[in-house]
Amino acid sequence: MEGPAPPERGLRGLVQRLGPKLTALAVVDLVLVLGAVTVAGLVLTGGLDRTAGSDQSSESPGPSGTAALEEGVSSPTIPATAAKPPAGALTLTEFAAPSRNIVCRIRPDSATCTIASFAYPTPSVTSASASSSSSTPSSSPAACPGGTVGHLFVVTKDGVQIPCLPGPAPAAAPAGIPVLAYGTATSVNGFTCSSDPSGILCRHDASGHGFKIARAGFGTL
């Protein structure tokens, strides 16, 4: 008479010993454990974060570059009246606009600015307050023989002048001249000049006379 068959070893034997129900529960538990381990591995290695970051960068790319500095892409707005010198103003007697297209100097009795390149109509030579660039007629070459007009502006206690500038047009500011940054001003000798993206404004504090120049245009106080 033969005895009972020995139990099978391995996975098949384990299934026989556990029975169908316990085997199904064991398989479900194993799948859940493997899934949890996979998710934990992705979080620890940064896989999920890298995926989210790549989606955001494709939807909202950053700017590719910045535009070059250039004061006055349109005609400058001229204040109705001259303001008082701002608190904290610098005391530069010579400076350049951030674009280096405009250079200004403040002397004891005047403030002057030269502009290397401009797009407004050439104004007439004046010795009194000038009108805005939109209504100033072109000057005759005979009014400034051998020189240029429209590159030099001067303000004194008596008003604004656009004189003849002997010789060729001025060049851009050399490297050694300090820059008057946008949003700042310099006030010395009773004159105040301020810098912003629409142009350079210089005025005589006591009288209120002044001018503002930019590549696109000019105007006076």
Residue pairs with C-beta under 8 A, 6 or more apart in sequence:
7 13
7 16
7 17
8 16
14 23
15 23
18 26
42 48
68 99
69 98
69 99
70 99
70 101
70 215
71 97
71 98
71 99
71 101
71 102
71 195
71 196
71 197
71 198
71 199
71 200
71 214
71 215
72 197
72 198
72 199
72 213
72 214
72 215
72 216
72 217
73 215
73 216
74 198
74 216
74 217
75 120
75 132
75 133
75 134
75 214
75 216
75 217
75 219
76 198
76 199
76 201
76 212
76 213
76 214
76 216
76 217
76 218
76 219
77 198
77 212
78 132
78 212
78 219
78 220
78 221
79 201
79 221
81 208
81 221
82 203
82 204
82 205
82 208
82 209
82 210
82 221
84 205
85 185
85 187
85 192
85 205
86 185
86 187
86 192
86 194
89 184
89 185
89 186
89 187
89 192
90 180
90 184
90 185
90 186
90 187
91 186
91 187
91 188
92 106
92 178
92 180
92 186
92 188
93 105
93 106
93 107
93 186
93 188
93 189
94 103
94 104
94 105
94 106
94 177
94 178
95 103
95 104
95 177
95 178
95 179
95 180
95 186
95 193
95 195
96 102
96 103
96 104
96 173
96 177
96 178
96 179
96 180
97 103
97 173
97 179
97 180
97 195
97 200
98 179
98 180
98 181
98 182
98 195
100 172
100 173
100 177
100 179
101 115
101 116
101 117
101 172
101 173
101 215
102 113
102 114
102 115
102 116
102 173
102 199
102 200
102 213
102 214
103 113
103 114
103 116
103 170
103 173
103 177
104 111
104 112
104 113
104 114
104 180
104 193
104 200
104 202
105 111
105 112
105 113
106 186
106 188
106 189
106 191
106 193
106 202
107 189
108 189
109 156
109 157
109 189
110 154
110 155
110 156
110 191
111 154
111 155
111 191
111 193
111 202
111 203
111 204
112 152
112 153
112 154
112 155
113 152
113 153
113 193
113 200
113 202
113 211
113 213
114 151
114 152
114 153
114 165
114 170
115 150
115 151
115 153
115 170
115 213
115 215
116 151
116 169
116 170
116 171
116 172
117 172
117 215
118 150
118 151
118 213
118 215
118 216
118 218
119 215
119 216
119 217
120 133
120 150
120 216
120 217
120 218
121 133
121 136
121 137
121 138
122 138
122 139
122 149
122 150
123 130
123 133
123 136
123 138
123 139
123 149
123 150
123 162
123 218
124 130
124 136
124 137
124 138
124 139
124 143
124 149
124 162
125 139
125 143
125 144
125 149
125 162
125 163
125 164
126 160
126 161
126 162
126 163
127 161
127 163
128 159
128 160
128 161
129 159
129 160
129 209
129 220
130 136
130 160
130 161
130 162
130 211
130 218
130 220
131 220
132 217
132 218
132 219
132 220
133 217
133 218
133 219
134 217
139 149
139 150
143 149
143 164
144 164
144 165
146 166
146 167
147 164
147 165
147 166
147 167
148 164
148 165
148 167
148 168
148 169
149 162
149 164
149 165
150 162
151 165
151 169
151 170
152 162
152 163
152 165
152 170
153 160
153 161
153 162
153 202
153 211
153 213
153 218
154 160
154 161
154 162
154 163
155 161
155 191
155 202
155 203
155 204
155 209
155 210
155 211
156 204
156 209
157 204
157 206
157 207
157 209
158 207
158 209
159 209
160 209
160 210
160 211
160 220
160 221
180 186
180 193
180 194
180 195
180 200
181 195
182 195
182 196
182 197
183 195
183 196
184 194
184 195
185 192
185 193
185 194
185 195
186 192
186 193
186 194
187 193
187 205
190 204
190 205
190 206
191 202
191 203
191 204
191 205
192 202
192 203
192 205
193 200
193 201
193 202
193 203
194 200
194 201
198 212
198 214
199 212
199 213
199 214
199 218
200 212
200 213
200 214
201 210
201 211
201 212
202 210
202 211
202 212
203 209
203 210
203 211
203 221
204 210
208 221
209 220
209 221
210 220
210 221
211 218
211 219
211 220
211 221
212 218
212 219
212 220
212 221
